[in-house]
Amino acid sequence: MLTFPLKKEWYEKIKSGEKTVEYREIKPYWTQRISLTVLKYGEHHWDFDKKPHIFDNFPAPCIFRLGYTKEILKAWITKIEIVDGKDTDLHIDKPVYAIHITNVTEVK
């Protein structure tokens, strides 16, 4: 299951429903974890002929953690795509993963 440690600002936005997409820079660390999630819950390959590159054939559970505390949100991934990082809250000039989420609940 993908686990995302977050700063308080982003954790609260996801908790409130204001933020429904989590962005991660494309690096081996996230590529490996996303690939394992896709193999377990979704399609088994990227369709690079599709623009934007996208996985959208699964719900997969994920966890958002406030830093490394015990405060946890559970959510479901509905789609993972590759988008331009300039148009995200990362504001970087390279492609990034856009991880779309829904059904966010607080774990008590």
N, C-alpha and C positions, 0 to 999 in steps of 0.2 A: 504494500500500500504506500502510495506517495505521501510523504510527510513534509510539510513546509513550515520551517520556523520563521516567524514574522515579527517585525517591529510592531509596537502597540498601535500606531496609526493605521497600518494596513490590516491588522487583526480586527480592530474595531470596525473598519469599513466593511470587511467581509461579514462580520457578525451582524451588522445592521442591514446587510443586503445591498448597500451602496456600491460595493465592488463585487462584480461577478466574474471577473477574469483575472487570473494570476499570471504574471509574466516572469519568465526565467530566461536568462541568457543561454544561448546554445553553446554548451560546453560538454566535454565527455561525461562529467558527473551527472548532469541532468539528462543527457541523451541516453545513458545507460538505464537510469531509473524509469524514464518515460517508455523506453523500449520494453522493459520488463512488464510494465503496466499494460501496454498495448498487447503484448503476447498473452498475458493472463486474461484480459477482459475484452479485447477488441479484435480488430483486424490484425493480420500478421505481417503487413508490409505498408510502407508509405506509398501512396500513389503520387509519384513525382510529376506525372503528366497533368494532374489536377492543379489548378492555381486558385487560391493559395493551397500549399501542401497541407493536407488535413487528415485527421482521424476523427470520424464522427459516428462510429458504429458501436458505441458502448456506453453504459454507465459504469464507472469505476469509483470505488470509495477512495477518499483521501482525508488527510488530517491536516489541520492548521493549528499550530502551536504558538502561543504567545512567548516568543523567545524560546528559552528552554525551561519554562515553568510548567506547572500542571494544568494550566488553562488551555483547554483543547476545544476545537470545533471540528465536527465531522461534516463532510460534504460529499457530493457526487460529481465526478467529472463527466461532462456530456460531450465534450469535443476538445481536441488538441490540434492547434494549427500553428503554422509558422508565419509570422507577420513581421513587418518592418518595425524595428525597435524605436525608431524616432516617434512613432505614433502611439507610444505606450508610456506608462509611468516610469519606465526605465530610462527613456530619453537617450538611447544609444544608437549609433549609426551602423547597425547590423541587424540581421534577422534574429528573432527571439521566439521562444515557445509561448503561445497564448493558450492557457489552460482554462477552459470555461467550466464554471461550477454552478450547481444548483442545490436546493434542499439542505441548506446549512443549518445545523443544529448544535447546540452547546452540549458537551459531554460533561456530566456532573460526577 
